[in-house]
Amino acid sequence: MLRWIRQQLGFDPPHQSDTRTVYIANRFPQHGHYVPQRFADNRIISSKYTVWNFVPKNLFEQFRRIANFYFLIIFLVQLMIDTPTSPVTSGLPLFFVITVTAIKQGYEDWLRHKADNEVNGAPVFVVRSGSLVQTRSKNIRVGDIVRVAKDETFPVDLVLLSSDRAEGTCHITTTSLDGETNLKTHYSVPETLVSQSVSRLEALHAVLECQQPDADLYRFVGRITVTQQGEEIVRPLGPENLLLRGARLKNTKEIFGVAVYTGMESKMALNYKCKSQKRSAVEKSMNTFLLIYLGILLFEAILSTILKYAWQAENKWDEPFYNQKTEQERNSSQILKFISDFLAFLVLYNFIIPISLYVTVEMQKFLGSFFIGWDLDLYHEESDQMAQVNTSDLNEELGQVEYVFTDKTGTLTENEMLFRECSINGIKYQEINGKLVPEGMTDDSPDRSVSPLSREELLFLKAVSLCHTVQISYEQPGDGPGDPFSHANGFSSQMEYYASSPDEKALVEATKRMGVTFIGSHGETMEIKTFGKPEKFKLLHVLEFDANRRRMSVILQTPTGEKVLFTKGAESAILPFTTSGEINKTRVHVDEFALKGLRTLVVACRHFSVEEYEEVDQRLHKARTALQQREERLAEVFSFIEKDLELLGATGVEDKLQEKVQETIEALRLAGIKVWVLTGDKHETAVSVSLSCGHFHRTMNILELVQQKSDNECAEQLRQLARRIKEDHVIQHGLVVDGASLSLALRGHEKLFMEVCKNCSAVLCCRMAPLQKAKVVRLLKTSPEKPITLAIGDGANDVSMIQEAHVGIGIMGKEGRQAVQNSDYAIARFKFLSKLLLVHGHFYYIRIATLVQYFFYKNVCFITPQFLYQFFCLFSQQTLYDSVYLTLYNICFTSLPILVYSLFEQLVHPHVLQSKPVLYRDISKNSLLSFKTFLYWTLLGFCHAFVFFFGSYILMGEDTSLMGNGQILRANRQLVRVD
């Protein structure tokens, strides 16, 4: 219903179908029955409030907190009935808390408004009425043709029409979207790439059909129909044709594109999703304690009301001579009188609930979070990066971690790849002095100018140098980027490779050292130099890389006109589809590489006949032009193409361990934290790295749950592992699980799987997909013990587990900054994790736990004397404290000292905490906020309250300087004449 109302008011334009039709330059059909679709405008709105809704919306959000709502009720009660304390005593603290919070949130939202206005008011150029006009970004409409110049950011999601390059391509960076810094090439269709001027664009007649807005940055399905000389030409559109809002144009003078998704419907805006609110164990305990104290308050109010009426059962106390009742009071309802007295006692004792607790805790967390950023021990000098706090709500959770889930590549390792070995046609090779040398031989090649390579070796190197997504930047000695083929043409220029994957960059650089140099791609042409001789290959098709397929392929036309497919990927994604080559030998070599801790890729090819290629081309075109189920159809075609492969060989690339990884893992283990490694690498590579980094010990009994084919087989293997663990319970066990077996284990044997895992000291999960990582974290997080989990990683594939864990930590690595942007904390190296948890986590937890317990303790001390005083004033609801003292007690008298304490207290020296990780166990499982500890603080508060009250009563009650009515006795009146 609400959505329908929003649609009618124009706030939520409805999507009438699964696709949208965009008329380029907004040339709509002229026939009268055409009803144009409604699209969102191009305004970006990241703010939460407006001038009109700030007060009601902010108040609504603040009063959802139980403490604020409670004090609002108390304040209203004080206004409606005759209570012993002034409404100011509740109203002023409540007003202070609400006002401070509203100012803070209002200021933050004003900053968001300011940022939105800068973005929405940015100048842009669009083609309208045959000319290029300047307007503001917020005025761009779907269908407008937009011009973007070099180094500018795309203001909307655009389909590329043309560029200043003859082939209609452009290079962009998507750092602000996914953190990847490499140059990416995007393409225009042949029918629009010639429209490089405003006059030609004005003459362009085309209609674009595409899917409705989708948050997936890497998915776009559409087609464009261009009318030329009365003939309609249909071309498919995919992610390679879409320029996303927030990306930046590089190495291209200017481009023209048509706006397809605007404003809050752009892919960037659709990814503005609010991360799920993470609540710490301390906050949950705090809310539980609050409810308990609310129960104490109700008990005291009810008991006082009952005792009042029991006391007044005697007439002399019900209506004493000094307080005669009126006739109206005698005839009033006893029920209403009881309710009124109960509410009065409720108001009298209401300060047992600490109203300033939330504000003080928020201030402590916010101010305390700066200590992480200021810690020079967490500073990485090489990258000039400090530790970063993205949320301060989870500081104390750093001291409660029981499980750490870590990625391997880029987190435990440097993510700096070095080519080490390869296998070609069943023979192992090493690189020596830039040359491929068979294992066991030395470098004795006479001359590098003449190719010393065999046909198989040369074909392997060509496949590696052509099957990738590497981009090249050429910098001329003069100014600006040079021609991509200037190096081949003999001009002097500086060439640098850019790749989204360090593996690809390492392999392309390795082939360059060995004599096969990738020069660059220019439109549909890819060029290499083989020992100085240029060779041009025509790029026919790219079979898009898919993380689930774990391989990528290109179809090229060789200089001789032959059509060939080059493909590379994990051995599990390539070897099953190979029919020729040294398959068995290569498989053995791949396992040997993995045992050395090397990352492996298998390379293969397929040669097409003319008839085979025609069928392939037709199938690809049909699948890529489909608007429905395009991904499924493409997957089917890819499976048809990537078969009957000829195995060329495999590569082994080394990724070095980061500094002090082994020491950090050992420190975490001593602290009682279990470490799980979740990686996409193959089994042997992952085990080798786990052993080298100390995750697995050499004396540890390694159990395996791998290559399971069915549910029954998986269940039986799990039962066997459980029996082995019970039989050998004295020694430590490590468990290795692969992705396929994990899927079976999670399908119906979760309880048995968890039993095995919890009895293992270390767990390694290999061949993991990103969503599987999140599922493993969720499995532990939701287990009956509810352990506190921490996930740490550096890549986009780690985001799901980082967001799933109680605490997510991003590594500022080489795979972009998406993990950092989606994390709660970010550090430059894995070794910094030990101090973050063992020192900062320890301090934060002790400080916040003491603060919370002290707040409840001090309020018990403060209000219990008020309760005891009622026994001495016939439960007449007289207040023991002055109204000003009641108001300021929580706001400043008792809040500021504990706030300072909770920011600077160091119970143990930081060096001691880091050198003795076992101290971390003392605060585990929320021990300082357990019910036993809470009960101790509460009873201590009651005991101290009794001492305060009765101590004062005894001291003052026998004081001869006071009379019974509390007045001071004058000495001169006590003089007695003695004669």
N, C-alpha and C positions, 0 to 999 in steps of 0.2 A: 504493500500500500504506500509506504513512504517513498519507495523507488518510483512508483507511478506518479506521485505528487511532484517529486523532483523533476521527472521528465516533463510534466505539464508546465512547470515553472521555467523549464529550459536549463536547469542546473545539471541534468544528467541526460544528454541526448541519447535516445534509444538507437540501437543497432537493429535495423529491420531485417538483416540477413546475416549469414555467416561470412559474407564478403562485402567489400566496399568498392564502389565504382568511382574513379577519380577522372574527371575530364580535364586534361592538361590545359593550362591557361584559362580554366573555367569556361570553356566553350560548351555550353550545355546544348542538348538537342532542341530543335526549334518547335517540334510538335507540341501541342498544347497539353497533352495528358501526362507529360513528364513531371514527376515530383522529386526534386533533388533531396539527397540524403542530408541529414544534419550532422555536422561535425563540431568538435570542441574548438574553441579559439586557441590561440597560441600563448596564452598566459600560463606561466608556471606559478603554482601556489604551494609554497612549503610552510606558510604560516598557519597557526592554529586558531587564532582569534581575529575578529574584526572589531572596529570601534563599537559596533552595536551589540555584539554578543559577548564581549570580553567579561563584563561583570557577571551576568547570569551563568555563563558557561564555566568560568573560573570558580565561582562560588559552588556550583554543582559538583565540580571535580574535587574541590577541597573538602566539602562536607560528606564525601563518600568515605573519608577516613573516620574510623569509629570514634577516635578521641575528639576530633573536631565536632562531629555530630552530637556526641554526648554533651559537650560543653555548651553547644547551642541550645539543647533541650533544657539544661540547667539554667541558662540565662533567661530563657522564655518563662520557665517556672518562677524565677525570681521576680519577673515583671508582673506575673499574673496573680501571685498570692503573697501574703505577708510572710516574708522569710527572715531568719535571724541575721543574714548578711545582705549587704547592699548588692544590687545587680552589677555594680561596677567591678566587684571582686571576680566575677566570672567573665563579664563582658569585656573588660579591658585586656586581660591576657589573651582571650580569644581574638579580639580585634587586632592585637599586636601580631599574633601568629599568622592570621589570615592576611593581614596587610603586608607583612614581610614576604610571605610566599607569593602573593599576587604581584608585588613589585618585581620580584625576581623573575617570575614567569612572564610577566608583561614585558620586561626589558628584553628577555631572550626572544620573545615573539616579535618585538619591534625590530630587532636585528634581522630576523628572518624576512619581515616585510621590506626592510631596506635592501636586502640582498635580492629579493624578488623583483623590486622596482628597477634595480640596476639591470637585471637580466631582461625583463620585459620591455624596458625602454631602450635597449641597445639598438643602434642604427643598422638596418639591413637594406639590401637592394633587391627589388623584385621587378619582373617584367610585366608591365600593365599598359594596355592601350598602345602597343607598339613602341614603347620606350622603357628605358631603365630608370625607375624612380626609387627614391630613398624613403623608407618608412621605418616604423618601430617594429621590433620583433613581435610584440603582442598583436600586431595587425595582420600578420601572415595568415592566409586561409589555405585550407586543403585545396590543391589544384594550382596554387600560385607557382610560377617559375622563379626560383631564387638563385641569385648569384653569390658565390662565396669565393673570396680571394685567399691567396697563400697565407698560412699561419692563422687564419680565422677559424673560429669554432662554428660548427653547423648549428643554426638556430632552430631547426626542425628536423624530423626524419625525412630524408630526401631520397628519391630514386634518381640516380645519376643519368642525366641526358647527354651531356657532352663536357669536354674539357679542352684546354688549350693544346693538349697533345693530339697528334693526328690519329692515334689509335683509340682515343676516347677513354683513356684510363686516368686514374689519379691515385696518389698515395696518401694515407691517413694514419694517424695514431689514435689509439683508443685508451690512452692512459687513464683518463678520468672515468671511464666506464668499467673497464676490467683490469686496469693496472698494467696491461701489456705495453711495453715501450717500443716494440718492433714496428717497422713500417708495413702497412697492409695495403695491397693493391685492390682497387675496385674498378668495375668495368661498366661501360654503357653499351646498349645494344647497337648493332651496325646501322640501323635505320635512323637513329637520333644523334650519333656521334659527330655527324657533319654539321649539326646545328650549333655552330660556335659563335653566332652573332645574334643580336636581338631580332633583326629582320627575319632570319631563318627560323628562329624559335617562334616568332609570331605566325609564321606560315605553317608551323607544325600542327598536324591534325592527328591526335592520338588519344586513346582511352586506356586507362590503367585499371586493372582489376587485381585486388589483393585481399588477403585475410584481414579480419578485424584486428584491432590492436592486441598485441601479445607481449608479455614481459620478457620473453626469451630473447636475449641479445643476438643469438646466433641462428635464429629461425625467421625466415621470411619467405612466403609463398605468394607468387603473383604472376601476372603476365601483362604484356603491353601490346595493344593492337594499333599499328600505325597505318594510316591510309595514305597511299602514294599513287597518284594517277589513277584513282578509282579502284585500286587493288588494296585489300586488307592483308597486312603481314603481321602474324602473331609471333611474339618472342617470349620465352620464359624469363621470369625474374626470380632471383634468389638472394641470399645474404650478400653475395659479392656485388650486387647492384644497389644495395641500400646503404646510405650514409647516415649514421645515427647522430641524433642530437647529442652534443657534448664532445664528439670526436673532433679532431683538428686536422685541417688540410695541410699537407706537407709536400715539398718538392714539386708542386704544381702551381702554376700562376693563378688560374681561376677555373671554376667549374660552374655549370648550370644544372640544377636539379629541380624536380617537381615535388612539392610538399605532399606527403601521404598521411603522416601522423603528426598532429600538432598538440602543443600544450601538454595537458595532463594525460593525453593519449599516446605521447611519444614513449618509446621503449625506456628511455632514461627515467622519465617520470613514473612509469609503471613499476620501476625497480625501487621507488622511494618507499618501500614497504617498511613499516615499523617493526623492528626486531621484537620478538616475544620478550615480555618483561621478565627478567630474571630476578628472583627474590632470594636473598641469602638466608641461611639457617638462623642467623641472629634475628633477622626481621620476623621470621616465623615464630621464634621463641618469644620475641617482644610482644607480638599480638596475642599469643597464648597467655602470657603473664598479665596483659592488660585485661583480658576477660576474667582471669582469676581475681584480680583486684576489683573488678566491677562486681563480682560475686560477693567479695568481702564488704564492699560498700553497701550493697543491697541488704546483706545480713545485718550490718550495724544499724542501718536505717530502720529495718523492720523490728529488730530487737529493742531499739530505743523507743519506738512508737508503742510497742506492747508494754514495755516497762513503764512508760508514762501513764498509760491508762490503768495499769495495775496499781501504780502509786496513787493515782487520783480516785481510786475506788473509795478511799476514805474522804469524807466530806471536808475535813479540815484542810486537806491538801487540794481537793478539787476546787474549792472556792474559798480561799483564805480571806481574812478580813481586809487585807490591803489590795485585793484584786477581785472585786465583785463582778460577776458576769452580768451582761445586759440581758433583757428579755429575749432578744433575737438570738443571742448565743445559747440560751437555755433551750430554745425550741428548734435549733438547727439540727440537721440530719447527722446522726452519729457516724454514718459511713463517710459522708463528705468531710467531717471533722477528722476522721482517721486518715483519709487520703491526703488531706491538707497537711496534717502533722507528719505523715510519712514523707511527703515531698519536701517539707521544711527540713527534716533531718537529712534528706538526700542532699539538699543544698549545703547544709552545714558540714557534711563530711565529704563533699565532692572533690576536695583537693587531694584526696588519696590517689586520684587519677592524675598522673603528671602531664599537664597540657603541653609543656614545652619540650617533652621528650623527643617528638618527631623533628622539631626544628633544630634542637641541639645535635641530634644524631646526624641529620643532613649536613649541618655545618662541620661537624667532626669529620665526616667522610669526604666532603668537598675539600676542606683545607688539608686534611691528612694525605689526600691523593697527590699533592704537590711533592711530597718527599720522594716518591718513586721517580718522578721526572728530574729531581735535583740530585739523585744519587749518582755520583761519578763512577761508581763501580759498575753501573749498568750502562755506561757510555761506551760506544764502540768507535774508536778513533779512526779506523780505516774508512768507514762509511760515514763518519761524522753524524751518528744517530744516537739520540737519547731514548730512554724508555718512554713509552707513551701510554697515557691513561685515557681510554675512551669512555669509560663509565666508572664513577666512584662508588656506586652502590654495592659493589662486591668486594671491597677491600678486605674485609674480615674473612671472606670466603677463601682467600689465599692461604689462610692458616688452618683450613679444614679439609684440604684435598686428600683423598684416599686413593684415587686412580688417576693416572696421567696417560692420555692417549696421544701418541705422537706420530706424525708423518716421518718418513725417512729422508727422501730426497729434498735437499734444501733446508731441512730442519736439523737432522743429525749430521748431514753431509753438507759440503760447501756449495753444491750445485754448480761447480765449475768442472766441466767435462773435459777430459783429455783422452784422445784416441790412443788405445794401447795395443789391441790385437784384432785380427779378423780371420775369418775362415772363407776361402775361395775355392770352390770346386773340390772340397774335401781336404784342402791343405791349409794348415795354420800359418799365418804371417804375422810379423811384427814390423813396426815402423822404425827404421834405423837411418838417421841422417836424411829424412825426407824420402826414403825409398821403402818399398815393400820387399821384405826379405823373408823367405820361408823360415820356419822355426828351426833352429839349430845351425843356420848358415850365417855367414858374415856378409857385410856390404862390399861386393867386389864388382859392381856394375861399372863398366868403363866410361860411359858417356850418357848424360841425362838428356842431351838434345835429341837423341834417337830413342824411341820408345823401347824400354827393356821389358815391357810387359807382354804376357801372352794374351790371346783373344779373351779367355775367361776373366783374367785379371782386369783387362781394360773395360770389358762390358760391366763388370761389377762396380768399378770406380765411376763409370758413366752413370750407372743407375743411381748410385749414392749422390752424385753431384747434380742430378736432375730431378729426383723425387724428393721434394721438400717444399717448405713455405718460406725459405730464406729470402730476404730483401737486401739490396745493396745500395749503399749511399756513396756516391762519387763526389768528392770535393775538388774543384779545380783550384789551381794555384791562385787564380785571379779572384773572382767573386761568385758565390752561389754554387749550386749543384750543377755538375756537368752532364753531358749526354751519357746515358747508360752504356753506350758502346764506344765511348771515347778511348777507353783502355784498349779495346780491340783494334781501334783505328790508329793507334800509335800516339795518342795524346797523353800527356802526363797528367795523372789524376790520382787522388788518394782513394782507395777502395776499402770499404768496411762493411762486414756482414752484420745484418740484424735478423734475429730469429726469436720467436716466442718460446722455443724450446732450446735449452743449452745443448741438448744432444745433437740437434740438427746443425747448429753452428759448429760444433766440434767436428762433426763428420765432413761438412763442406770444406772447412779449413784443412782437414787432413788430406782430402783428395787434391786440394790445391798444392800442398807440399809434395804430393806424389806425382804431380805433372798434369792432373786433370782439373782445370780451374773453371769454376762457375763464374761467368762474366756478368750475367744479368738476364732479365726478361724484359722484352719490349713488345707490349701488346700480346700477340699470340706466338711470339718467338722467344725461345730460350737458347742462349748461346754459351758454349763452353770452349775452352782452348785445351787441346790435347797435345801436350809437349810443344806448345807454341802455335799449333795449327788450329785456327778457328773452325768450329762446327756449329751450324744452326739447326735447331730442332723446332718444328712447329707444334705448339701446345694445342692439342685437339680437345681433350677433356681432363678435368680434375675430378677424381672421385673423392668427394669431401671426406675429410678425416672425421671419424666418429669415435668417441671414447669407449663406447660399448663394442664397436667392431675392432678397435685396437690396431688399425692399419690405415694407411693412406696410399693412393695410387694415382698415377698420371698416365694418360695415353698420348704418345708423341708420334710425330712423323719424322723419321730420320732423314738426313741429307740425301739418302738414296731413294726416298719415297716409301720406305717400309713403315707399317704401323706397328708400334710396339707398346706394351703395357709394362711400366715399372711399378713395383709395389714393395713396401717395407712395413714392418710391424713386429709385434710380439711373436715368438715362435709358435704359440698356441693359436694364433690367428693366421699364420702363413703355412706352416708345415702340413697341416691336414689337407691343404688344397694343392700341394705340389705333386707332380707326377713324374718328374725327371730331375736329374742332378744327383749329387752325392748327399742324399737325404739323411741316411743313418750317420755318416761321418760328421755331417754338420750338426746334427742333434747332439752328438757326443761333445763336439767342440763348444756348443752353446752351454752345455752343462758345466764344462770345465771353466769357461769364462765366468759363469755365475758363481762357482765355488771360490773364485778369486775376488768376488765382490764387484765384478764389472757389470754394467748395464748392457743388455744385449738387444739387438734388433736383427731380424732375418730379412734378406733381400731376395726378391724373385722377379721374374719377367714372364711375359707371354707375347708371342708373335702372332699377329692376325693376318689371315688371308684377306683379299679384297672383299669376298662375300661375307666373311665373319665380321669385318669392321662395319660394313653397311648395316648389318643387323644390329650390331652394338649401337651405332649412331642413332638409328631409328628408335630403338628402345629407350635410350637415354633422353632423346628429345620428347618422346611421348610422356615419359615419367616426369620430366622437369616442367612440362607445360600443364600438368594436372593441378587443379586447384583443390581437389579433395584427396586426402590420403597420399599426399606427395611423398612423405617420408617412407611409408610402407612400400610404395611402388619403386622408389629409388633403391631401397634396401634389396628388393627382389632383383632389380637389374644389376646392382653391384655384385650380388652373389652369382649371377649368370656370367658376369665378366671376369671376376677374380677366381677363376678355377683353371684346372689344367696348367698350373704354373710350372715354370722351369726354375729350380732353385739355383741361385747364384752364389749365395754365401751368407755370412753373418758378421756382425761387428761387435766389438767389446770396448766399451767406454768406461773410464774410471771416474768415480765421483768421490773425492777425498772427504774423510771425516772432519767435522769441525773441531776446533780446539776444545779440550777438556770435556768432551762428551762423556767419556768413560767415567771420569770423576763425578760428573753431575748425576749420572744414572745411579752410581753407587751411593751417593749422598741421599738421593731420593729413596733408595731401597732401605737405607739405615733409618730414615725418618718414618718408615712404615708405609710408604707410598708404593703401590704396584704400578709398573710401567708396561703399557701395551704399545706395540709398534704396529701401525696400520699403514700398509703401503701397497702400491699398485705393481711393484716389481715382482719378478718371478721368484719362485720358491727358493732356489739355490742362492740367488743373489741376496735375497732378504736374510736368509739364515747366516750367510757369510758376514754381512754387515752387522747383524745382531751379535755375533760372536766377537767381532773386532771392536765393537763399541762397549762391550761389557753387559749388554742386555741379557745375553745368554752366557753362562759360565761354561768353561771346558768340562767341569765336573758335574754339570747339570744333566739330568736325564731328559733328553729331548723327545717329546711325544708328538706324533703327527696325525692330523685329521685332514688328509689331502686326497684329491682325485676320487671322491665318493660319487657314485653314479646314481644311487637311489635312496629313498627314505629309509628303507629297511637296512641297507648296507651302512648308512650313516649312523643309524641308531645302534646297531650292533658294535660298530667301531667305538662309539662313545661309551658304551657299557664296558668294553674291554679296557679302554683308557681309565675309566673310573676304578676298575678292579686293580689295575697296575699301580695306580696312585695309592690305593689303600694298602696294597702289599708292600710297597716301597715308600712308606710314609716318612721314613727317616731322612731320605735325601731330597734335594730340591728338584722340582720338575719344571720344564719349559714346554709350552704347547705351540705348535705351528699349524695354522689353519689357512686353507686357500679359499678364494671367493666362492667357487662352486660348492664346496663342502659346507661353507658357512650358510649359504642360501638354504641348503637342505636342513641344516641344524636348526635354523631359525624358523623353519616351516612348521615343525610339530614337535621338536625335541628341545625347546628352549631351557626347560628346567634341568634336564640332564646335561646339556651343554654348559650351563652356568655352574653346575656342581663341579664339572671338570675344570673349568677356567679358574674358579675361586680357590681350588686346591693347588694351582700352579703359581710359581713365583713370578714367572714372566710369560707373556703371551705375544705371539707374532702372527698377524693376519696379513697374508700376501695376496696378490692378484685381486685387490679390492677396488670396486667401483666407488665413486664419491658417496652415493646414497647408502652403500653398505657400511661405510665408515660411521655415518650418522646412526644407522640402525644398531650397530654394536654399542655405541655410546648410550643410546636410549635404553638398550637392554640392561646395561649395568645400572643406569640411573633410576630405572623403575623397578629394580629388583627389591625384594622384601626389606633388605637392609638399608635401602635408600642412601648409598654412599655418595659423597661429594666427588664430582668428576671434573677433570680439566683436560681440554683438548688443545693441542698446539700444532700449528702447521704454517706453511708459507705460500701455498698456491691456491688458486681458485677452486681446485678440487677438494680443498680442506675446509671450505667455508661451511658446508653443511654440518660437519662434526663440531666445528668451532661454535656455531650457533646452538647446537643441540646440548653441548656440555654445560654444566653449571657455570664454569669459568672458561672463556675462550681466549687464547693467546695467539697473536699473529707474529710470525717472524718476518722482519724486514729483509726479505731475500731477493732473489733474482727472477722470481716468477710473477712479478707485478705486485701490487699492493692491495689486491682484493681481500686477501686474508686479513691484512692489517685493518682495513676499513670496516670489516665485519666482526672484529674481535673486541673483547673488553679491555685487553691490555696488549701492548706490542713491545717486543724487545728485538734487538739486532742479532743476538746469538742464543743458541740453546743453553749455553753454559750459564747465562744470566738467570735461568729459571731457578737455580738453587737458592740464590740470595733473595729472589722475589718471593719465594715460598717460605724458606727457613728463617729469614730475618724479617722482611716486611710483613709477610703473612702472620708470623708469630706476634709481632708488635701490634698490628691492626686488630687482631682478634682479642688479645688481652685488654687492649685499651677500650674497645667498644663494649666488650662483655662487662668490664668494670663500670663503664658509664651507665649501661642499662640497669645493672643491678643496683647501682648507687641511687639512680633516680627513683626506683620503687622503694628502696630502703629509706631515703630521706623523707618521702611523702608519708610513709608509715609513721616515722618518728614525729612528723609534724601534725598529723591528724588524729592519731590515737589519743594524745592528751585532750583533744577536743571531745572525743568520745567519753573518756574517763571523767571529764569535768561535768558531764550531764548527770552523773550520779550524785554530784554535790550541789546541783542547782535544780533538783526535782525534775529533770528532763524538760526544762522550760525553754530549751533551744537557745540558750544564751551562748554567745560566741566568746571564745577564750582569747582570740587575737583581734587586733585592730584591722580595719578593712585595708588600709594601705599596706600593712605587712602581709596580709593574705594575697594581695595583688602582686607584690614585688618578690615574694618568696620564690616562686617558680621562675619568674622572668629573668631575674638577675642575681639574687642573693645566693642561690644554690646552683645556678646553671653555669655561670662563668668560671668558677674555680674548677669544676669537674671537666669543663671543656678544655681548659689549658692542660690539665692533667692528662686527658685522653689524647692530646696531640703530641706531648713530649715525653711521656713516661717510657723508660726503658728498664724493664725489670732485670734483664740480663744484657751484657755487652754484646753488640752485633757479632764480633769476632768469635765469641764463645758459641753463639747460636749456629754460626756457619761451620765451625770446626767440630761441633758435636750435634749432628743432625738428629740424634735420638731424642733430644729435648723437644722436637716437634711432636712426638707422640704424647707428651704431657697435656697438650691442648686439643688432641684429636677428639672426634665425635661430639663436638660442642660441649666439652666437659665443664667449662666455666659457666655455661648457661643451662646445665641440666636441672631437672626438677629438684634434685637433692640440694644443689647449690642455691637455687632460687629460694627453697624453703629455709635454708640457713640464713640468707640475707633478710628474709621476711621476719623470721623469729628474732633475729638480731635487732631489727627495727622495732618490733614490739617490746623486746626487753629494754632497749634504750629509751623507748617512749615511757615505759613504766618508771624507769629510773629518773627521767627528766621530771615527770609529773609528781610522783610521790616524794622524790628528793626535794623538790621545791616546796611541796606541801608541808613536809616535816620541818624543813628549815624555816619556812615563813610562818607556819602555824604556831610555833612556840616563841615567836619573836615578840618581846614585851613592848616593842615600839609600835606595834599594830593593834588596833582595836578590832573587835569582832566584825564591824562593818567595813573594815579595810582602811579606815582613816588612820593617819599618823597620830600617835599619842604625844601630846606636848608635855615636856618635862615639868614646866612650872605648875601644871595642874595636878601633878602627882606629889607635890611637896606637902608634907604633913607637919603641923606645928606640934612640937613635943615640949611640954612644960614639965 
